[in-house]
């Protein structure tokens, strides 16, 4: 894959690293493929070799590429990418079309983790946590039927999931929720795009989120874990990760109880 078609570069090494990282995260160069040479990057973007080297150093530090003397630069396997690196989270913000394998990997983690976090939230949630969940859910409800408010609906949806992480009152899970925020936004946007294309609306999604809220509110850990998994199962269907029937674009097998999906690498 050549450099043609990439957006123009303006700025320093950090901006160049962001541009190249987002192209990698979108699957422009597949794992194992050769990455463009320094001189080709210099010529295409009309920048100094020092700027290119600094940008490539950032990509190397986050596990996206590997540079070997005499071999050149190669794209690393997705399993080697440092997805929880704060720099990687920043690069993922607003990424419209992430690599399908990356989507599956992120989803598999969420499917394993978020039901457990919801269970903890049902056990530990305080009044302010329930208020945050209620506010986010009410926002989702208000914006669900308005095509002009899809962006705002996504924000409320993300806020709902963030509130669950915060309600766990576990420092590590709260930090994970923060780092995963761009990934969660990406999955929600992709899921809702499919909903609007193939379904009448977001009623089913709202009902499932409402069940999670109700379970946490009544402090029922088992129900919170079960209903959180059902929310994510719906997301998997909308993203085409699980198969539901001949009229839906889904093609892969369903996640198992631990979040493993056929075709992903755990």
C-alpha positions in Angstrom: 0.0 0.0 0.0 1.5 3.3 -1.0 1.2 6.7 0.7 -1.1 8.1 -1.9 -4.5 9.1 -0.5 -3.3 9.9 3.0 -4.4 13.4 4.3 -1.9 16.2 4.0 0.5 16.6 6.9 0.8 19.9 8.7 2.8 20.2 11.9 5.6 18.4 13.7 6.6 14.9 14.5 3.7 14.3 16.9 1.1 15.2 14.2 2.9 13.0 11.7 2.9 10.1 14.1 -0.8 10.6 14.7 -1.5 10.6 10.9 0.5 7.4 10.3 -0.9 5.7 13.5 -4.5 6.3 12.5 -3.8 4.9 9.0 -2.3 1.8 10.7 -5.3 1.5 13.1 -7.6 1.7 10.1 -5.8 -1.3 8.4 -4.1 0.6 5.6 -1.0 -1.6 6.2 -1.7 -5.1 7.5 0.4 -6.9 10.1 3.6 -8.4 8.6 3.6 -5.9 5.7 6.5 -3.6 5.0 6.0 0.0 6.2 7.1 2.9 4.0 10.8 3.8 4.1 12.1 6.9 5.8 13.1 8.5 2.5 9.7 7.8 1.0 8.0 9.4 4.0 10.2 12.4 3.8 9.5 12.9 0.1 5.8 12.3 0.3 5.2 14.7 3.3 8.0 17.1 2.4 9.5 16.9 5.9 12.9 16.4 7.4 14.4 13.0 8.1 14.7 13.9 11.8 10.9 14.6 11.9 10.2 11.2 10.3 12.5 9.4 12.7 10.8 11.0 15.7 7.4 10.0 14.4 8.5 6.5 13.7 9.9 6.3 17.3 6.4 7.0 18.6 4.9 4.2 16.4 7.6 1.9 17.6 7.1 2.7 21.3 3.4 1.8 21.0 4.1 -1.5 19.3 2.6 -0.6 15.9 5.8 -1.1 13.9 9.2 -2.8 14.3 12.4 -1.4 12.9 15.2 -3.8 12.2 18.7 -2.9 10.8 19.0 -4.4 7.4 15.3 -5.4 7.3 13.6 -2.1 7.3 10.3 -1.3 9.0 7.5 -3.8 9.4 3.9 -3.6 10.8 3.6 -5.7 13.9 0.8 -8.1 14.7 -2.2 -6.6 16.4 -1.5 -8.7 19.5 1.7 -6.7 19.9 0.0 -3.3 19.8 -0.1 -1.4 23.1 -3.9 -0.6 23.0 -4.0 0.7 26.5 -1.1 3.1 26.0 -2.5 6.7 26.6 -0.9 7.7 23.3 -2.8 5.0 21.4 -6.1 6.0 23.1 -5.5 9.6 21.8 -4.8 8.3 18.3 -8.1 6.3 18.3 -10.3 9.3 19.1 -12.7 9.9 16.2 -11.3 7.0 14.2 -14.2 6.3 11.7 -13.1 3.0 10.2 -10.9 0.9 12.4 -9.4 -2.3 11.1 -12.1 -5.1 11.5 -9.7 -7.4 13.4 -9.0 -4.5 15.8 -12.8 -4.1 16.3 -13.1 -7.8 17.1 -10.2 -7.7 19.6 -11.6 -4.7 21.4 -15.1 -6.1 21.5 -13.8 -9.5 22.9 -12.2 -7.7 25.8 -15.3 -5.6 26.5 -17.4 -8.7 26.4 -15.2 -10.4 29.0 -14.7 -7.4 31.2 -17.8 -5.2 31.3 -20.3 -7.7 32.7 -17.8 -8.2 35.6 -17.6 -4.4 36.0 -21.4 -4.1 36.0 -21.5 -6.8 38.7 -19.1 -4.7 40.8 -21.1 -1.6 40.2 -24.3 -3.3 41.5 -22.4 -4.1 44.7 -20.6 -0.8 45.2 -22.6 2.0 43.5 -23.4 5.0 45.6 -26.0 7.7 45.2 -23.9 9.9 42.8 -23.1 6.8 40.7 -26.8 6.1 40.2 -27.4 9.7 39.4 -24.7 9.6 36.7 -26.3 6.4 35.2 -29.8 7.9 35.3 -28.6 11.1 33.6 -26.8 9.3 30.9 -29.8 6.9 30.3 -32.2 9.8 30.2 -30.0 11.5 27.6 -30.0 8.4 25.5 -33.7 8.2 25.7 -34.2 11.8 24.7 -31.9 11.6 21.7 -32.7 8.0 20.4 -35.4 9.0 17.9 -33.7 12.1 16.6 -31.5 11.5 13.5 -29.9 15.0 14.0 -28.8 14.0 17.5 -26.9 10.8 16.7 -23.6 12.3 17.9 -25.1 13.4 21.1 -26.8 10.0 21.6 -23.3 8.4 21.3 -22.0 10.7 23.9 -24.7 9.7 26.4 -24.2 6.1 25.5 -20.5 6.3 26.3 -21.3 8.3 29.5 -23.5 5.4 30.6 -20.7 2.8 30.2 -18.2 5.2 31.8 -20.5 5.6 34.8 -20.6 1.8 35.2 -16.8 1.7 35.3 -16.8 4.5 37.8 -19.5 2.9 39.9 -17.3 -0.2 40.4 -15.2 2.0 42.8 -12.1 0.1 41.8 -9.2 2.3 40.8 -7.9 0.0 38.1 -11.3 -0.5 36.4 -11.9 3.2 36.5 -8.5 3.8 34.8 -9.3 1.1 32.3 -12.7 2.8 31.5 -10.9 6.0 30.8 -8.3 4.4 28.5 -10.9 2.4 26.7 -13.2 5.4 26.1 -12.1 6.0 22.5 -12.5 2.3 21.7 -15.9 2.3 23.3 -16.9 5.3 21.2 -15.7 3.5 18.0 -17.7 0.4 18.8 -20.8 2.3 19.7 -20.6 4.4 16.5 -20.2 1.3 14.4 -23.0 -0.5 16.1 -25.5 2.4 15.8 -24.6 2.9 12.1 -25.8 -0.7 11.6 -28.9 -0.1 13.7 -30.0 2.9 11.6 -29.2 1.0 8.4 -30.9 -2.3 9.2 -33.4 -1.6 11.9 -36.2 0.9 12.7 -34.6 2.4 15.7 -32.8 2.1 19.0 -35.7 0.7 21.1 -34.0 -2.6 21.7 -30.7 -1.0 22.7 -32.5 1.4 25.1 -34.4 -1.5 26.7 -31.2 -3.5 27.3 -29.4 -0.5 28.8 -32.5 0.2 31.0 -32.3 -3.4 32.3 -28.6 -2.8 33.3 -29.6 0.4 35.1 -32.4 -1.3 36.9 -30.2 -4.2 38.1 -27.6 -1.9 39.4 -30.2 0.3 41.1 -31.7 -2.6 43.0 -28.2 -4.0 43.8 -28.6 -7.3 42.0 -25.1 -8.3 40.9 -26.2 -11.4 39.0 -28.8 -9.5 37.0 -26.3 -6.6 36.3 -23.7 -9.1 35.0 -26.3 -10.9 32.8 -28.0 -7.7 31.4 -24.6 -6.1 30.7 -23.7 -9.1 28.6 -26.9 -8.8 26.7 -26.1 -5.2 25.8 -22.8 -6.3 24.4 -24.4 -9.3 22.6 -26.7 -6.8 20.8 -23.6 -4.7 19.9 -21.9 -7.9 18.5 -24.9 -8.5 16.3 -25.0 -4.9 15.1 -21.3 -5.0 14.3 -21.6 -8.2 12.4 -19.5 -10.2 14.8 -22.1 -12.8 15.5 -24.6 -14.4 13.1 -28.3 -14.0 13.6 -29.9 -14.9 10.3 -29.8 -14.7 6.6 -31.2 -11.1 6.5 -28.4 -9.6 8.6 -24.9 -8.9 7.6 -23.4 -10.8 10.5 -21.1 -13.6 9.5 -19.1 -14.9 12.5 -19.9 -17.1 15.4 -21.2 -15.8 18.8 -18.9 -15.0 21.7 -18.7 -17.7 24.3 -19.2 -17.1 28.0 -15.7 -15.6 28.5 -15.9 -13.3 25.5 -13.8 -15.4 23.1 -14.9 -15.1 19.5 -13.9 -17.5 16.8 -11.3 -15.8 14.6 -9.9 -13.5 17.3 -6.7 -14.0 19.2 -7.1 -14.1 23.0 
